[in-house]
Amino acid sequence: MHKLGLLALFLGVLGQLIGLTASLRIIESAHGKISRTIIYKGLFISFIPTFLGLIIFILSKVARLYLKWFQKYRIQ
């Protein structure tokens, strides 16, 4: 479960980097003639994979702690 959370976080950051790289290429090819709102919306969308990866990572940590606690008190 821990490795799944780390994988989700890694893929989220990787998705953000790929999205930012693609958007910077588009901005460069447009020679700076893109409005700020489009840039802001693109940045917002690029944070979605990272945010979702972070949520999955946190949930996997909570689940791991719960399972450890459950195993500890179940044996006794």
C-alpha positions as CSV (number, residue, x, y, z in Angstrom):
1,M,0.0,0.0,0.0
2,H,2.9,2.3,0.8
3,K,4.5,1.8,-2.6
4,L,1.2,2.4,-4.4
5,G,0.9,5.8,-2.6
6,L,4.5,6.7,-3.6
7,L,3.8,5.6,-7.2
8,A,0.7,7.8,-7.3
9,L,2.6,10.8,-6.0
10,F,5.4,10.2,-8.5
11,L,3.0,9.9,-11.4
12,G,1.2,13.1,-10.4
13,V,4.4,15.1,-10.3
14,L,5.5,13.5,-13.6
15,G,2.1,14.4,-15.2
16,Q,2.5,18.0,-14.0
17,L,6.0,18.3,-15.5
18,I,4.8,16.9,-18.8
19,G,1.9,19.3,-18.8
20,L,4.1,22.3,-18.0
21,T,6.6,21.4,-20.6
22,A,3.9,21.1,-23.3
23,S,2.3,24.4,-22.3
24,L,5.7,26.2,-22.3
25,R,6.3,24.9,-25.8
26,I,2.9,26.3,-27.0
27,I,3.6,29.6,-25.3
28,E,7.0,29.8,-27.1
29,S,5.5,28.9,-30.4
30,A,2.8,31.7,-30.0
31,H,5.6,34.3,-29.4
32,G,4.0,35.4,-26.2
33,K,0.6,36.3,-27.7
34,I,-1.4,34.3,-25.2
35,S,-3.6,35.9,-22.6
36,R,-2.9,35.5,-18.9
37,T,-6.1,33.8,-18.2
38,I,-5.2,31.0,-20.5
39,I,-1.8,30.6,-18.8
40,Y,-3.5,30.6,-15.4
41,K,-6.0,28.0,-16.4
42,G,-3.2,25.8,-17.8
43,L,-1.3,26.1,-14.6
44,F,-4.4,25.2,-12.6
45,I,-5.0,22.1,-14.8
46,S,-1.3,21.1,-14.5
47,F,-1.7,20.9,-10.7
48,I,-4.6,18.4,-10.8
49,P,-2.5,15.3,-11.2
50,T,-0.1,16.3,-8.4
51,F,-3.0,17.1,-6.1
52,L,-4.7,13.7,-6.8
53,G,-1.4,11.9,-6.4
54,L,-0.9,13.6,-3.0
55,I,-4.5,12.6,-1.9
56,I,-3.8,9.0,-2.8
57,F,-0.5,9.1,-1.0
58,I,-2.0,10.5,2.1
59,L,-4.8,7.9,2.0
60,S,-2.3,5.1,1.6
61,K,-0.4,6.4,4.6
62,V,-3.6,6.5,6.7
63,A,-4.6,3.1,5.6
64,R,-1.1,1.7,6.4
65,L,-1.2,3.2,9.9
66,Y,-4.7,1.8,10.5
67,L,-3.6,-1.7,9.4
68,K,-0.6,-1.6,11.7
69,W,-2.8,-0.5,14.6
70,F,-5.4,-3.1,13.8
71,Q,-2.8,-5.9,13.6
72,K,-1.2,-4.8,16.9
73,Y,-4.5,-4.9,18.9
74,R,-6.0,-7.8,17.1
75,I,-3.2,-10.2,18.3
76,Q,-3.6,-9.2,21.9
